[in-house]
Amino acid sequence: MSGTLNLLKALVEPVRIRIYVLLKKSSLTVSELSEILGISQSNTSHHIKALRDLDLLTAEKTGQHTYYALNRERAAERHVAAILSNLETIGGELPELAGDTAALRRILAARSADTFTRWRMEQPDLPYSDIFAHLACGRHGRVLDVGCGEGDFFSALLLSFDEVVAIDIDRTNLVRAHEQSRGSQNLQVMAADAEQLPFADKTFTAIVLRMALSQIPNFETALSECARVASRGAFISIIDTTSAAGGSFRETLLQQIGAQRSLKIDFERALPRLFMLRLQKV
């Protein structure tokens, strides 16, 4: 009982509830958490220490950074799981959570962009756009570009498909993507959340996620949504970072794909820092 009471005492604190909700979605550093929460790094570290003392968090050092994540084994313990379930219900009353989710997306997007930039600097002669456009396959039909960013991949997709639908959740990206789409009658750019795609089942003959999946907090939900809107035989093409914040994103993704009976791996290629993966809807 004392252990449960200590757990309750430690968690009944708004900032710690917010930290729990964030770390359930993605591992983060103290500086990233501090930025999202809008508090000092020393204050953030204080809350992190309290949660670590209860074995609720793990820490993994990658390069110069230490990434904190939810201890899944501890969270799965029966009495802990019950408390955390109630905690999420309580957390739903915190007005800061919506802003936390938006800030988390910005943090993850910045990570993804940094990884991609460093990779391009290391591999300046690798024509990745051509490779990835081919990986997207299809050459005909309707393609969905998830997390289109500023639209710098539109030209390659327009050469390959009859119609391109591009979505992003970042308004700044969408403004620039709309500029890129001017004059293209078979290209539609729209605001949409990858975790709740506003399309009917079996709508697309191909889907591409270029440095997008790892920056979606609930990427498992986004992958399921992509499988839902993909027609039978459609390809879902992914290029992303191999390791994301203290863990192997590729390995986690492959486990999730294994749980998706409607998807099979058609092609895989390892690149420095990144990987390319093509799935097929069966």
Order of alpha helices (4+ residues) and beta strands (2+ residues): alpha-alpha-alpha-alpha-beta-beta-alpha-alpha-alpha-alpha-beta-alpha-beta-alpha-beta-beta-alpha-beta-alpha-beta-beta
